[in-house]
Amino acid sequence: MMPVNQQQRSRNRNQLLVEGAAQAIDQLKFEIAQEFGVQLGPDTTSRANGSVGGEITKRLVATAQSQLAGGAFPQQ
């Protein structure tokens, strides 16, 4: 059994840091699924559902890199 503070940390790991991001990510997910011709859901293969998740990650990383390159975030 994990200590309480470790349980809380792992349970909170997937919380979004930006309010409203959940809706934007869901919209992106459905747009990508439509582009790929994937019907999201439990009856779809893990490979098909995973391809959508992988593309979301790829696009979010590209957006962040673009913003960082443009100086949108201060250096620490």
N, C-alpha and C positions, 0 to 999 in steps of 0.2 A: 504494500500500500504506500502511495506517495505522500509525503508531508503535505499539509494543507496549502501552504504557500506555493508549492510546486504545482499542485492541482489547479489552483486559481490561475497561475501563469499559463499553463498549457490550455486551459479552458478559454482564456481571453486572447489567445494568439491570433485568431482569425477576425477579430473585431476591426472594422474599418476605421481609419484615422480621420477621414474627411467625410463630413456629413453630406448626404446626398450621393455619395459615391456608389452605393449599392444599386440605385436605379440606373446610373450611367453604365455600370458594369453589366447589369442585366440586359440593358438595351444593346450594348456591344456584343454580348453573348448571342442574343437572338439574331442580330445582323450577320454575325460570322456564321452561325448555323445555317442561315438562309443562303449565304454565299456558297457554303460548302455542300448544300443540299442535305443537311443532317436534320432529322426530326429528333430533337432532344427529348429524353425521357428514359424510364427504366427499361423499356423494350429495345433501346438502341444499344449497340455494342459499346463496350468500354473504349475501344479504339476510336470509334466515331465521336463519342462524347469527349474523349481525351484530346482529339484533334482540335476541337473548339477551344478547350481550356488552354492548350498549347499556343494557339493563335492569339488568344486574349493576352497571355503573358508576353508573347513576342511584341505585340502592338503597344502594350503598356511600357515595356522596357524601351522601345524605340521612341515613344513619346517623352519619357523621362530623360533619355540621352539627348534628345533634341533640345529640351528645355535647359538641361545642364550646359550644353554647348553654347546656348544662346545667353548664358549668364542669368537665367531666371531664378536661380537659387544662390544664396550667398555661400562663399567658401568658408569652411570651418577649420 
